[in-house]
Each structure stands twice: as structure tokens, then as C-alpha cells.
Amino acid sequence: MTTTQSDTRNEDKQSHKTTVREFLRGNGEVALKDEVRAGTDVPAWYIDQIASTDEFYTSINHNGAYVASKYIIGERGRHDFLWRAFDAVDPDELRGCLGSMCDELLEEYDHAGEFIVIDGTHIAAWANTRDEIENGDVEGASWGKHEGSFYGYKVYLVIDAAAELPVAITMETGKTNDCAGFEPLIDEFEQRYDTDDLQAALADAGFDSQDNRELCQDQLDCPLFTSINPRRSSPLATIKQDIKELFEEHGDEIDTPYDALEMLDQEQLSEYGVEAGNVEETYIFQAIKERMH
């Protein structure tokens, strides 16, 4: 029985694959193709076509100059075609690139820089094993809640409403709630962008707090309009419903929050157990403004 040319070729490929895998294991699982060429006897033809193999990925940045094992990417990345070789790039350099691109694009939009939208979402940390999660081996990740429980990080964004561009981004651990993530995000935005023309910031109920409204007014010199979060106190759900019904019936007659206040049942505050000057009274104003906007 003779060995065919195809069998020999397959044996060579298997040998080359093993050699590259061993080289990657000794070099942090990621290496430049040039390093593989210099550090092994694998022929150039195999390295040149390595992206088409079933065993390895090449990077989606740096012109595909890096190579990594699909085993390690599949285990730790889940997204089979996305892996990074940004270790040598300073995070501030990436932020600077984002800022420069956004600055140029914002100039093309009327009303850019006047209104911003603030929101947050979650990114799962693709931990390799349950032990990594339980031992806290994934840097910065933690259990949190956002559309259910997740293990990973919270990302917060400031979006320019006219251009629909992200103009500030921060990342926190997964257990951070939206109110706690608000101040670092505002600090990041204020440091990187001119806020002189800013008229208002818009956000959902997750960012609803008196502290956040005061911070926004103090630092950005504009109001923060959030949806009212009725879970903050028991009367708020009733207040929101009453104000909704008021606007459905008298919306055309309301030009200011004070117009709405005059039309509300004046016994409402005492019925809700609200005393003049406390936060709940402020929330009535906020709920009216939310409905108006």
C-alpha cells in the first residue's frame, strides 16, 4: 500500500498545525505571523494561507498580521471572528480617535451639541469556566441586572441627538446601577466636548434622581429630563397616572408646569402624604415636565 500525495500533504498540514499551536502556547496564545516564520520551520505557504484553516484566526486589525488559535478564541471569546490585538494601543489614544472623528462629523449636522441622550447597556464577560466566575478571575466583571441577570460589565453612552453619534463612553462593573454610572459619564463627556450650546440631557428612568438632576445642571448648565421612576416611592405611580390623565383631558390648555399644577386636585399632596418642600413635591414638577416633553 502506497502513500498518496494527498495523504502526505495532509500529514504535512497536521505537522505544521501542531508546530504553530506549540509556538502560540509559548507566546501567550497570540503572535505576529513574522514571529511564527522566524521562530518555527513552518513553510511560508502555510503561514500565508493560515486564515483559511480550521485551526487558526488572523486578526481583524493590523492588516491580519497576528495569528491566534481558534481553540483559545472560541473558549474565551464566543464570537468566533472577533478578537483583539489592541494590547499595545493606549486607551486614551482610542478615545482620542473617537473624539476626533466625532468632532468632524458633528460639524456636518444642524443643532449638533444642543441635545444629548444618555443610556446604558450590559456586555457579558465570556468567562471560560464556572470557576473563573466564582473565583472572580475575570477582571472588572461582576454579576448585575439588566434585562435579567448577567455576568460582565455595564457600558454607558452619551449620544448627540442630532447626529446620533456616541460622544462619550464609560465602562463599569456589572453590578453598577445607572444612577451610580451617571457621574463618571458626565465627567468624561464634559472633559472631551464643548458644552456651551447644550440645552438639555435626556435619559430613561434608570437615571432618575434628584442628585443626577443637580449634577447635570451644575456641570453641564442644562436640565436633565428623565422618565420618572415610580419605584422610588409608593405615591409616584399614582402621581404619574393622574398627570397622564390630566394631559389626556387638558393637554391643549397646558403651556407650563404651573398650568398643570393649577388643574390638579389641590388635595392630592396631602392624600399622597407629601409635605411641601420635600422630594416628592419636586417629582410632581418632574412628572409634569416629563409629560410635556
DOKOL-201952 format. One line per field, with one value per residue (C-alpha): residue number from 0; residue in three letters; z, y, x. Coordinates in steps of 0.25 Angstrom, whole numbers. Each point is the difference from the previous one (the first is absolute). Layout:
// DOKOL-201952
vexba = c(NUM  ...)
torkol = c(Ala  ...)
up = c(Z  ...)
north = c(Y  ...)
east = c(X  ...)
// end
This chain:
// DOKOL-201952
vexba = c(0  1  2  3  4  5  6  7  8  9  10  11  12  13  14  15  16  17  18  19  20  21  22  23  24  25  26  27  28  29  30  31  32  33  34  35  36  37  38  39  40  41  42  43  44  45  46  47  48  49  50  51  52  53  54  55  56  57  58  59  60  61  62  63  64  65  66  67  68  69  70  71  72  73  74  75  76  77  78  79  80  81  82  83  84  85  86  87  88  89  90  91  92  93  94  95  96  97  98  99  100  101  102  103  104  105  106  107  108  109  110  111  112  113  114  115  116  117  118  119  120  121  122  123  124  125  126  127  128  129  130  131  132  133  134  135  136  137  138  139  140  141  142  143  144  145  146  147  148  149  150  151  152  153  154  155  156  157  158  159  160  161  162  163  164  165  166  167  168  169  170  171  172  173  174  175  176  177  178  179  180  181  182  183  184  185  186  187  188  189  190  191  192  193  194  195  196  197  198  199  200  201  202  203  204  205  206  207  208  209  210  211  212  213  214  215  216  217  218  219  220  221  222  223  224  225  226  227  228  229  230  231  232  233  234  235  236  237  238  239  240  241  242  243  244  245  246  247  248  249  250  251  252  253  254  255  256  257  258  259  260  261  262  263  264  265  266  267  268  269  270  271  272  273  274  275  276  277  278  279  280  281  282  283  284  285  286  287  288  289  290  291  292)
torkol = c(Met  Thr  Thr  Thr  Gln  Ser  Asp  Thr  Arg  Asn  Glu  Asp  Lys  Gln  Ser  His  Lys  Thr  Thr  Val  Arg  Glu  Phe  Leu  Arg  Gly  Asn  Gly  Glu  Val  Ala  Leu  Lys  Asp  Glu  Val  Arg  Ala  Gly  Thr  Asp  Val  Pro  Ala  Trp  Tyr  Ile  Asp  Gln  Ile  Ala  Ser  Thr  Asp  Glu  Phe  Tyr  Thr  Ser  Ile  Asn  His  Asn  Gly  Ala  Tyr  Val  Ala  Ser  Lys  Tyr  Ile  Ile  Gly  Glu  Arg  Gly  Arg  His  Asp  Phe  Leu  Trp  Arg  Ala  Phe  Asp  Ala  Val  Asp  Pro  Asp  Glu  Leu  Arg  Gly  Cys  Leu  Gly  Ser  Met  Cys  Asp  Glu  Leu  Leu  Glu  Glu  Tyr  Asp  His  Ala  Gly  Glu  Phe  Ile  Val  Ile  Asp  Gly  Thr  His  Ile  Ala  Ala  Trp  Ala  Asn  Thr  Arg  Asp  Glu  Ile  Glu  Asn  Gly  Asp  Val  Glu  Gly  Ala  Ser  Trp  Gly  Lys  His  Glu  Gly  Ser  Phe  Tyr  Gly  Tyr  Lys  Val  Tyr  Leu  Val  Ile  Asp  Ala  Ala  Ala  Glu  Leu  Pro  Val  Ala  Ile  Thr  Met  Glu  Thr  Gly  Lys  Thr  Asn  Asp  Cys  Ala  Gly  Phe  Glu  Pro  Leu  Ile  Asp  Glu  Phe  Glu  Gln  Arg  Tyr  Asp  Thr  Asp  Asp  Leu  Gln  Ala  Ala  Leu  Ala  Asp  Ala  Gly  Phe  Asp  Ser  Gln  Asp  Asn  Arg  Glu  Leu  Cys  Gln  Asp  Gln  Leu  Asp  Cys  Pro  Leu  Phe  Thr  Ser  Ile  Asn  Pro  Arg  Arg  Ser  Ser  Pro  Leu  Ala  Thr  Ile  Lys  Gln  Asp  Ile  Lys  Glu  Leu  Phe  Glu  Glu  His  Gly  Asp  Glu  Ile  Asp  Thr  Pro  Tyr  Asp  Ala  Leu  Glu  Met  Leu  Asp  Gln  Glu  Gln  Leu  Ser  Glu  Tyr  Gly  Val  Glu  Ala  Gly  Asn  Val  Glu  Glu  Thr  Tyr  Ile  Phe  Gln  Ala  Ile  Lys  Glu  Arg  Met  His)
up = c(0  -4  6  -10  -2  7  12  1  -1  11  9  -3  3  13  4  -3  8  12  -2  0  12  8  -4  4  13  4  -5  8  -11  -10  -9  -12  -13  -1  14  -4  -13  8  11  -7  -12  -5  -15  -5  -8  12  8  -12  -1  15  0  -8  9  10  12  0  -1  -5  6  -6  3  -3  -15  6  4  13  2  11  3  -3  13  9  -7  -1  15  5  -11  -5  -12  -9  -9  10  8  3  -1  6  12  -5  -2  11  4  0  -14  -4  7  -7  -14  4  4  -13  -9  8  0  -15  -3  10  -8  -11  8  3  15  4  14  5  5  5  4  11  1  5  -4  4  -6  4  5  -8  12  -4  12  12  8  -6  3  15  2  -5  -11  -11  3  3  -3  10  1  -4  -5  -13  -7  9  7  -7  4  -6  -2  -1  -12  1  -12  -3  -14  -8  -3  -13  -6  7  4  12  6  14  5  13  5  14  7  -2  14  -2  -1  -10  11  4  -14  -3  6  -6  -14  2  4  -12  -9  6  -2  -14  -6  -1  8  -2  -10  8  3  7  3  -2  8  4  14  4  1  8  12  6  2  -15  -4  9  -5  -15  3  7  -9  -14  3  -6  6  1  -5  4  0  15  7  8  8  7  9  1  -4  -13  -8  4  -3  -14  -3  5  -8  -13  2  2  -13  -8  4  1  -8  -10  12  7  -4  13  12  8  -9  3  15  0  -7  10  11  11  11  -8  8  14  -6  -4  13  -6  8  -7  -3  -1  -12  -3  -3  -9  -7  -3  -8  -6  -4  -7  -7  -5  -5  -7  -7)
north = c(0  13  14  10  14  5  -9  6  14  -2  -6  13  9  -8  2  15  2  -7  8  13  -4  -3  13  8  -7  5  14  4  -7  12  3  8  -8  5  -6  -13  0  4  -10  -13  -8  1  4  13  -5  -6  13  8  -8  -2  8  -10  -12  -6  2  15  14  12  14  9  12  3  -6  -14  0  -8  -15  -7  -14  -1  -9  11  10  -9  -3  14  8  -7  10  -8  11  11  0  11  4  13  -2  10  11  9  2  15  -1  -7  10  11  -7  -1  15  5  -8  5  14  0  -7  9  12  -5  0  11  1  -9  2  5  -13  -12  -14  -8  -15  -13  -15  -12  -8  -15  -4  -13  -8  -13  -8  1  0  13  7  -6  4  14  -3  9  14  10  -9  -3  -4  10  2  6  -7  -12  -4  0  -1  11  15  12  10  14  9  15  1  13  0  8  -9  -13  -1  -5  11  -6  -14  -6  -14  -5  -14  -7  3  15  6  11  11  -3  -1  14  9  -7  1  15  2  -7  8  13  -2  -3  9  14  1  15  -3  -11  2  -13  -14  -11  -14  -11  -3  -8  14  7  6  14  -1  -3  12  9  -6  2  15  3  -6  1  12  -7  -7  -16  -5  -14  -9  -1  -13  -3  -11  11  3  -6  13  2  -11  7  14  -4  -7  13  9  -9  1  15  2  -9  9  14  -2  12  9  -3  9  0  -10  11  -1  -15  2  9  -10  -11  -4  9  -11  -9  3  -3  -12  -5  3  11  12  13  1  -15  -8  -6  15  1  -13  6  11  -10  -9  12  4  -15  0  13  -4)
east = c(0  6  -2  -6  4  -13  3  14  -6  -10  11  9  -12  -2  14  0  -12  6  12  -7  -9  12  6  -12  -1  14  -3  -13  -9  1  12  4  1  14  3  -5  8  13  -3  -4  3  -14  0  -4  -12  -6  1  -5  -13  -1  -13  -7  3  -10  10  4  -5  8  -3  -11  9  15  -3  -1  14  -3  -4  -7  -5  -15  0  3  -9  -11  1  2  -7  -12  -1  8  5  2  13  9  15  -1  9  10  -10  -2  -15  2  5  -13  -9  8  -3  -15  0  7  -10  -12  5  1  -13  -8  4  -9  -13  -9  -3  11  5  -14  -6  6  -6  6  -2  7  0  8  11  1  14  3  6  7  -5  -10  13  5  -14  0  14  -1  11  -7  6  -11  -12  -11  -14  -10  -14  -5  -11  3  12  14  15  8  1  -9  3  -6  -1  -3  -6  -1  -15  1  12  -3  14  7  7  4  2  3  0  -3  -1  -13  -6  0  -14  -3  0  14  5  -6  11  12  -6  -4  15  5  -9  3  15  -1  -10  -5  -13  -3  -12  -6  -14  -5  4  -10  0  -9  -5  13  7  -12  6  0  15  2  -9  8  13  -4  -5  13  10  -6  -9  -12  -12  -1  -13  -2  -12  -6  4  -13  8  7  -13  -14  -7  7  -7  -13  5  5  -14  -7  9  -2  -15  1  8  -10  -11  6  13  -3  -2  13  12  8  2  -8  -12  0  1  -12  -8  4  -9  6  -2  9  12  -6  -6  13  6  9  5  3  15  4  5  -14  -5  12  -4  -14  7  9  -11  -7  12  2  -14  2  12)
// end
